[in-house]
Amino acid sequence: MAAIVEIKYFNSFLLKKTVSDDIPKWNGSTGVPEGTAGHYPVISGDTPGLLNQDKSWFIEESRIRGGYNNTNIDYGVRAYLVDENPNAKHRTNSLIYSGIFNSRTGVNQSNVFNVSEDITKSADPANGSIQRLYAEDSNLILFQENKVSRALIDKDAIYSAEGGGSVTTATNVIGEIVPYAGNFGISTNPESFAVYGYRKYFVDANRNAVMRLSMDGMTEISNYGMIDYFRDELGALNSGKAIGAYDIYTKQYVLSLQRDDIENNYQTLAFDEAINGWTSRFTYSPDQIFSIKNKYYSIKDEKLYQHNYLPSEGNNRGVFYGEYNKSSVTFVFNPSVSMSKSFKTVNYEGSSGWEINGFKGQVEYELSDVAKKIYSYDEGSYIENGVKYYVGFNNREGKYKADIVQNRVEDKFGQPYEEETVVLAQNTSGVKGYYATVTISTDDSTEVNNSGGKPRELFAVSSEYNESSY
């Protein structure tokens, strides 16, 4: 039913429907409003439950004097204003700072955010959210998902018309945000951040890179012989963790990549600035790692562990979280590249207690010539007729040497290869291949009462070889 309203001007109006508290609830099963005995208001015919249309609407002018294009009517100033739409908004690319805290005078304004002052600073939202902040001298370093920048603190940068810039003091707490060269960020792995001196380390999983930020800018240290490795590991990390810390005792950046899709699937390794390369892998998966003073610690299952014990503090070599693991080194023999060779012996310089667990010569793409295990000097010794013999390494003038004895031929899946076309005989001396993959590790005698390993030194490993006949 339409209502006719008499107006004097060409006004703009708001039509609002009123709601009455005494409207009875309609009961569809009985056909009458609840709480009534068949008596209820009607306006026309026998339509129940409706109010009088003349009283169910009201008209409010939205402009002063009702004139066209005049000033809109507003609430005006109200004390203790309450936000009618209290919707929170997360500005993940912005910074905000509070008042100061002065411990000497007792002034604490850390909970004061004065909106009358310019207390916010925003980074480029195209580079993602801010994941980590690090204060260095008079600069604040911002680690976004896709970019690393520095913000000037208590100073600002002024640029001339020619593009030159100079730094000057300013009233701004956070000054100009200046990005570092290179499109690298910290992704969503702020736990990978570590710092020592002027070097900062972090992981950019989105770009399969491990980065170092120093005085010469950003360097992709994952390129130092580990491109394929980090491409595979970081590519499969997904929402897992990349926990990083600086081991102040060994002067290494330690990184533990922990996948969340497979239980106990982790890779913990270390980067050494002395050789600019990745030197070690470890058999422990920490929840947190950090250094305090000159000691390196890790936390596992809410327990604190100290690493790198000094000789005077105990013996825990190869022991992580109460479990002992052997130490090993895997490397490749490839002298005279592309020449097919027959490896006859293996030699090493160092202390006793090392054994060869794997010696594989690459014969073809799908075939490997495998040597038997070579025991250490102590474990491989035996006495026969009062004479001491060595089945593994023998000490000759302070250098340990052993003959290589072929064991079998393996296919690419590590299974014995039994086709008649294989001409390598069983138990012949030497391993054939144009290169060989060798793993040398500590023997069982290195463990001391299941609490730790004896110190073992290894300086060099070599092999004598002959050119194979084609």
FIBATOR-501779 format. One record per residue (C-alpha): chain; x, y, z. Coordinates in Angstrom, 2 decimals, decimal comma. Layout:
// residues N
 unit      xx      yy      zz
    A       X       Y       Z
...
***
This chain:
// residues 470
 unit      xx      yy      zz
    A    0,00    0,00    0,00
    A    1,55    3,30   -1,08
    A    1,66    6,34    1,22
    A    1,36    9,94   -0,03
    A    3,68   12,43    1,70
    A    3,19   16,20    1,38
    A    6,53   18,07    1,05
    A    7,35   21,73    0,51
    A   10,74   21,34   -1,19
    A   12,36   18,86   -3,50
    A   13,88   17,08   -0,58
    A   16,01   13,94   -0,20
    A   14,53   11,43    2,24
    A   15,41    8,27    4,12
    A   12,57    5,77    4,43
    A   12,97    3,56    7,48
    A   10,80    0,69    8,58
    A    9,83    0,72   12,25
    A    9,72   -2,44   14,29
    A    7,21   -2,72   17,12
    A    7,91   -4,77   20,22
    A    4,28   -5,78   20,56
    A    4,05   -7,57   17,23
    A    2,77  -11,05   18,11
    A    4,70  -14,05   16,87
    A    2,82  -15,96   14,23
    A    2,03  -19,62   14,88
    A    1,84  -21,39   11,58
    A    0,31  -24,58   12,98
    A   -2,71  -22,96   14,71
    A   -3,16  -20,16   12,20
    A   -3,25  -17,48   14,92
    A   -0,61  -15,44   16,70
    A    0,90  -17,01   19,78
    A   -0,56  -15,90   23,12
    A   -3,89  -14,80   21,59
    A   -7,31  -16,32   21,48
    A   -8,04  -15,36   17,94
    A   -8,02  -11,61   18,53
    A   -5,21   -9,84   16,68
    A   -4,79   -6,60   14,71
    A   -5,73   -6,51   11,06
    A   -5,72   -3,71    8,47
    A   -7,63   -5,13    5,53
    A   -9,66   -8,21    4,90
    A   -8,66  -11,14    7,02
    A   -4,87  -10,73    6,74
    A   -3,59  -11,22   10,28
    A   -0,40  -10,05   11,98
    A    0,17   -6,81   10,02
    A    0,39   -3,33   11,49
    A   -1,19   -0,24   10,09
    A    0,92    0,90    7,15
    A    0,43    4,57    8,11
    A    2,27    3,95   11,38
    A    4,91    1,53   10,18
    A    7,04    4,07    8,25
    A    8,61    7,42    9,09
    A   10,45    9,95    6,93
    A   13,65   11,77    7,88
    A   15,25   14,53    5,86
    A   18,91   13,88    5,05
    A   19,79   17,50    4,17
    A   19,52   20,79    6,03
    A   16,38   22,70    4,98
    A   15,70   19,97    2,48
    A   17,32   21,94   -0,32
    A   18,92   20,16   -3,23
    A   22,66   19,61   -2,76
    A   22,61   21,28    0,66
    A   24,76   20,12    3,58
    A   24,01   16,62    4,82
    A   22,74   16,12    8,33
    A   25,32   14,38   10,52
    A   25,62   13,31   14,15
    A   28,18   16,01   14,90
    A   30,60   15,89   17,81
    A   29,83   13,20   20,37
    A   31,65   12,52   23,60
    A   33,05    9,03   24,19
    A   32,54    8,04   20,62
    A   32,04    4,31   20,08
    A   32,98    2,90   16,72
    A   29,83    1,55   15,13
    A   31,87   -0,77   12,91
    A   34,67   -2,07   15,14
    A   36,45   -4,09   12,47
    A   40,12   -4,88   13,08
    A   42,57   -4,58   10,21
    A   46,03   -6,10   10,20
    A   48,57   -3,94    8,38
    A   51,31   -6,52    8,01
    A   53,59   -4,19    6,05
    A   53,47   -1,26    8,52
    A   55,33   -0,22   11,67
    A   54,03    1,72   14,67
    A   55,95    2,98   17,68
    A   54,87    4,11   21,13
    A   56,18    6,67   23,58
    A   59,57    6,38   25,23
    A   60,70    4,34   28,22
    A   63,35    5,95   30,39
    A   64,58    3,74   33,22
    A   66,59    6,57   34,80
    A   63,68    8,98   35,21
    A   60,95    6,35   35,57
    A   59,05    7,62   32,52
    A   57,21    4,75   30,87
    A   55,14    5,61   27,82
    A   55,50    2,27   26,08
    A   51,70    1,91   26,12
    A   51,07    5,40   24,73
    A   50,27    5,71   21,02
    A   49,59    9,35   20,25
    A   47,60    9,48   17,02
    A   48,25   13,22   16,70
    A   51,86   12,40   15,81
    A   53,24   10,60   12,81
    A   53,91    7,26   14,51
    A   53,46    4,86   11,59
    A   55,67    3,92    8,68
    A   54,67    1,56    5,89
    A   56,84   -0,55    3,61
    A   55,88   -1,52    0,08
    A   52,93   -3,95    0,41
    A   53,96   -5,62   -2,86
    A   56,92   -7,16   -0,99
    A   54,69   -8,97    1,48
    A   54,44   -8,80    5,23
    A   57,22   -7,79    7,63
    A   58,48  -11,02    9,19
    A   61,50   -9,84   11,20
    A   63,02   -6,63   12,60
    A   66,64   -6,19   13,64
    A   68,09   -3,02   15,14
    A   71,69   -2,38   14,09
    A   73,36    0,75   15,41
    A   71,18    3,62   14,20
    A   69,34    1,62   11,54
    A   66,37   -0,71   11,66
    A   66,54   -3,65    9,22
    A   63,19   -4,85    7,88
    A   62,88   -8,40    6,57
    A   59,81   -8,75    4,38
    A   58,77  -11,87    2,53
    A   60,27  -10,67   -0,75
    A   62,56   -7,80    0,21
    A   65,09   -6,64    2,79
    A   65,27   -2,92    3,63
    A   66,72   -0,64    6,24
    A   64,91    2,23    7,92
    A   66,75    5,24    9,30
    A   66,19    5,89   13,01
    A   66,04    9,52   14,25
    A   67,27   10,75   10,88
    A   66,04   11,03    7,34
    A   67,36   11,03    3,79
    A   67,06   14,15    1,64
    A   67,42   13,80   -2,11
    A   68,41   16,56   -4,50
    A   66,88   17,23   -7,89
    A   69,79   15,40   -9,53
    A   69,04   12,24   -7,52
    A   71,84   12,57   -5,00
    A   71,05   11,90   -1,37
    A   72,32   12,95    2,02
    A   71,37   11,93    5,53
    A   70,27   14,52    8,04
    A   68,70   14,53   11,48
    A   64,93   14,75   11,70
    A   62,09   14,54   14,19
    A   60,91   11,30   12,62
    A   61,54    8,26   14,79
    A   61,49    6,01   11,73
    A   62,88    7,73    8,67
    A   63,14    6,77    5,03
    A   62,93    3,05    4,19
    A   65,79    2,19    1,83
    A   65,80   -1,28    0,20
    A   68,92   -3,39   -0,25
    A   69,85   -4,39   -3,78
    A   68,50   -7,79   -4,79
    A   65,03   -9,29   -4,84
    A   65,44  -11,55   -1,84
    A   63,44  -11,74    1,37
    A   62,99  -14,03    4,35
    A   59,80  -15,67    3,00
    A   57,78  -16,89    6,00
    A   60,76  -18,31    7,88
    A   61,88  -15,65   10,39
    A   63,19  -18,48   12,58
    A   66,08  -18,90   10,12
    A   67,56  -15,49   11,04
    A   70,94  -15,42   12,76
    A   73,51  -12,69   13,28
    A   77,18  -12,53   14,15
    A   79,12   -9,30   14,00
    A   78,03   -7,46   10,87
    A   76,82  -10,63    9,09
    A   73,16  -11,62    9,01
    A   71,99  -15,02    7,72
    A   68,49  -16,04    6,66
    A   66,57  -18,33    4,31
    A   64,44  -17,32    1,32
    A   62,51  -20,54    0,75
    A   60,44  -18,97   -2,05
    A   63,63  -18,62   -4,10
    A   65,44  -21,75   -2,85
    A   68,21  -19,58   -1,43
    A   70,18  -19,16    1,78
    A   71,33  -15,55    2,10
    A   74,02  -13,59    3,90
    A   73,63   -9,84    4,47
    A   76,88   -8,06    5,27
    A   78,65   -4,79    4,56
    A   79,02   -5,69    0,87
    A   75,30   -6,35    0,47
    A   73,45   -9,63    0,03
    A   75,17  -12,84   -1,08
    A   73,50  -16,11   -2,01
    A   75,66  -18,52    0,00
    A   73,56  -21,51   -1,09
    A   75,36  -21,20   -4,44
    A   78,63  -22,36   -2,90
    A   78,51  -25,94   -4,14
    A   74,94  -26,55   -2,88
    A   72,62  -25,21   -5,58
    A   70,92  -28,53   -6,34
    A   70,72  -29,51   -2,68
    A   68,90  -26,38   -1,52
    A   66,70  -26,34   -4,60
    A   65,37  -29,77   -3,60
    A   65,26  -29,29    0,18
    A   63,79  -25,78    0,27
    A   61,40  -26,62   -2,55
    A   59,96  -29,44   -0,41
    A   59,96  -27,44    2,84
    A   56,46  -26,01    2,29
    A   55,14  -24,93    5,70
    A   57,98  -26,59    7,61
    A   60,64  -24,81    9,64
    A   64,08  -23,50    8,77
    A   65,69  -22,99   12,18
    A   68,95  -21,04   12,07
    A   71,52  -19,82   14,60
    A   75,18  -18,90   14,75
    A   77,42  -21,34   16,59
    A   79,80  -18,93   18,29
    A   82,08  -21,78   19,44
    A   82,83  -23,24   15,98
    A   82,17  -19,95   14,12
    A   79,54  -21,48   11,84
    A   76,01  -20,69   10,73
    A   73,89  -23,73   11,60
    A   70,68  -24,34    9,64
    A   68,14  -27,09   10,38
    A   65,54  -27,72    7,65
    A   62,60  -29,59    9,16
    A   59,77  -30,75    6,92
    A   56,31  -31,10    8,42
    A   54,90  -33,64    5,95
    A   57,27  -36,48    6,94
    A   58,13  -37,29   10,56
    A   61,81  -37,06   11,52
    A   62,68  -35,73    8,06
    A   65,31  -33,07    8,69
    A   68,64  -31,83    7,42
    A   70,96  -29,95    9,80
    A   74,10  -28,48    8,27
    A   76,66  -25,74    8,85
    A   78,22  -22,96    6,77
    A   81,82  -21,93    7,52
    A   83,01  -18,45    6,57
    A   86,67  -19,55    6,77
    A   86,33  -21,65    3,60
    A   83,16  -20,02    2,25
    A   81,37  -23,34    2,06
    A   79,07  -25,86    3,74
    A   81,29  -28,13    5,80
    A   79,21  -30,42    8,04
    A   75,94  -32,23    8,51
    A   74,64  -33,11   11,96
    A   72,38  -35,86   13,28
    A   70,17  -33,72   15,49
    A   66,93  -31,85   14,94
    A   66,55  -28,98   17,44
    A   63,43  -27,09   18,41
    A   65,54  -23,97   19,04
    A   69,24  -23,15   18,77
    A   71,20  -20,14   20,03
    A   74,53  -18,98   21,42
    A   75,20  -17,29   24,76
    A   78,64  -15,85   25,41
    A   81,06  -18,48   24,06
    A   78,75  -21,50   24,25
    A   76,26  -23,00   21,81
    A   72,96  -24,49   23,01
    A   69,90  -26,21   21,59
    A   66,46  -27,05   22,97
    A   64,74  -30,36   22,26
    A   61,47  -31,49   23,86
    A   61,70  -28,65   26,41
    A   65,19  -29,72   27,50
    A   68,33  -27,59   27,23
    A   71,51  -29,13   25,76
    A   75,01  -27,69   25,54
    A   77,11  -28,57   22,49
    A   80,88  -28,55   21,88
    A   82,05  -29,66   25,30
    A   85,59  -28,76   26,18
    A   87,89  -31,71   27,10
    A   87,81  -30,59   30,72
    A   83,99  -30,55   30,74
    A   83,40  -34,11   29,53
    A   83,36  -36,21   26,39
    A   80,27  -36,05   24,18
    A   81,65  -36,33   20,66
    A   79,00  -37,69   18,32
    A   76,33  -37,61   21,05
    A   73,16  -35,61   20,45
    A   70,26  -35,75   22,91
    A   71,68  -38,87   24,58
    A   72,26  -40,89   21,40
    A   75,68  -41,69   19,92
    A   76,24  -41,51   16,15
    A   79,37  -42,22   14,16
    A   81,15  -39,42   12,36
    A   81,69  -39,84    8,62
    A   82,97  -38,00    5,55
    A   81,85  -38,73    1,98
    A   83,86  -37,48   -0,98
    A   84,67  -38,30   -4,62
    A   87,93  -39,59   -6,10
    A   88,16  -38,32   -9,66
    A   91,78  -37,90  -10,75
    A   92,47  -37,76  -14,48
    A   88,93  -36,78  -15,29
    A   87,10  -38,91  -17,91
    A   89,77  -41,61  -17,84
    A   88,63  -45,09  -16,83
    A   90,68  -46,19  -13,84
    A   91,27  -49,11  -11,51
    A   91,56  -47,99   -7,88
    A   94,04  -50,28   -6,07
    A   94,57  -48,84   -2,58
    A   93,18  -46,27   -0,21
    A   95,31  -44,25    2,22
    A   94,66  -41,66    4,88
    A   96,59  -39,42    7,23
    A   95,29  -39,03   10,75
    A   94,65  -41,00   13,91
    A   93,63  -44,62   14,22
    A   89,95  -45,52   14,34
    A   88,79  -44,79   10,78
    A   87,24  -47,39    8,45
    A   85,91  -47,40    4,88
    A   82,19  -48,22    4,80
    A   81,63  -47,54    1,13
    A   83,85  -47,47   -1,95
    A   81,91  -47,43   -5,22
    A   83,47  -47,04   -8,65
    A   81,11  -45,75  -11,31
    A   81,43  -48,18  -14,24
    A   78,36  -47,10  -16,21
    A   75,37  -44,93  -15,51
    A   73,47  -47,89  -14,04
    A   76,42  -49,94  -12,70
    A   78,71  -49,49   -9,70
    A   81,74  -51,59   -8,83
    A   81,67  -52,01   -5,04
    A   84,55  -52,77   -2,67
    A   84,45  -54,76    0,54
    A   84,47  -52,99    3,88
    A   87,94  -51,92    5,01
    A   88,34  -52,24    8,78
    A   90,20  -49,76   10,94
    A   93,72  -50,42   12,21
    A   92,51  -51,61   15,64
    A   89,40  -53,58   14,66
    A   91,06  -55,21   11,66
    A   94,01  -56,67   13,60
    A   94,29  -60,37   14,52
    A   97,02  -62,74   15,74
    A   97,87  -66,03   14,04
    A  100,70  -68,27   15,17
    A  101,98  -65,50   17,37
    A  102,17  -63,04   14,47
    A   99,95  -59,95   14,29
    A   98,22  -59,33   10,96
    A   95,89  -56,62    9,68
    A   92,89  -57,35    7,48
    A   92,11  -53,65    7,06
    A   94,27  -50,57    7,42
    A   97,93  -51,06    8,28
    A  100,20  -48,39    9,70
    A  103,17  -47,73    7,47
    A  105,45  -44,93    8,62
    A  102,61  -43,09   10,29
    A  100,27  -43,36    7,29
    A   97,41  -45,85    7,15
    A   97,08  -47,89    3,97
    A   94,82  -50,73    2,79
    A   94,24  -52,72   -0,40
    A   90,87  -52,42   -2,11
    A   89,12  -55,76   -2,71
    A   86,10  -55,89   -4,99
    A   82,92  -57,24   -3,46
    A   80,22  -57,14   -6,15
    A   78,64  -55,05   -8,87
    A   75,49  -53,09   -8,02
    A   72,82  -51,59  -10,26
    A   71,46  -48,08   -9,73
    A   69,08  -49,39   -7,05
    A   71,92  -50,89   -4,97
    A   71,07  -54,48   -5,91
    A   73,64  -57,08   -7,12
    A   73,94  -57,10  -10,89
    A   74,03  -60,69  -12,22
    A   73,92  -60,43  -16,03
    A   76,53  -62,40  -17,95
    A   77,79  -59,27  -19,67
    A   79,52  -58,20  -16,44
    A   83,18  -59,20  -16,74
    A   84,31  -57,99  -13,31
    A   85,26  -61,06  -11,29
    A   84,43  -61,60   -7,64
    A   87,11  -60,81   -5,04
    A   89,60  -59,39   -7,51
    A   91,81  -56,61   -6,28
    A   90,78  -53,08   -7,14
    A   87,61  -51,25   -8,10
    A   87,04  -50,02  -11,64
    A   85,39  -46,78  -12,69
    A   86,16  -43,35  -14,05
    A   85,40  -41,95  -10,59
    A   84,69  -43,39   -7,12
    A   82,47  -42,32   -4,24
    A   84,08  -43,03   -0,86
    A   82,69  -42,89    2,69
    A   85,12  -43,03    5,62
    A   83,76  -43,12    9,17
    A   84,79  -43,74   12,76
    A   84,70  -47,36   13,91
    A   82,87  -48,88   16,86
    A   85,88  -48,51   19,14
    A   85,46  -44,74   19,16
    A   82,41  -44,99   21,43
    A   83,19  -44,76   25,12
    A   80,63  -46,43   27,41
    A   77,78  -45,26   25,18
    A   78,44  -41,70   26,36
    A   80,62  -40,26   23,64
    A   83,37  -40,81   21,12
    A   87,11  -40,61   21,45
    A   88,76  -37,77   19,53
    A   89,61  -38,80   15,97
    A   91,55  -36,66   13,49
    A   91,52  -36,95    9,70
    A   93,75  -34,78    7,54
    A   93,84  -36,29    4,05
    A   92,58  -39,32    2,07
    A   94,08  -40,55   -1,21
    A   94,11  -43,56   -3,54
    A   96,56  -45,25   -5,87
    A   95,12  -46,13   -9,28
    A   96,06  -47,43  -12,71
    A   94,61  -46,68  -16,09
    A   92,17  -49,39  -17,08
    A   92,55  -51,30  -20,33
    A   89,72  -50,60  -22,75
***
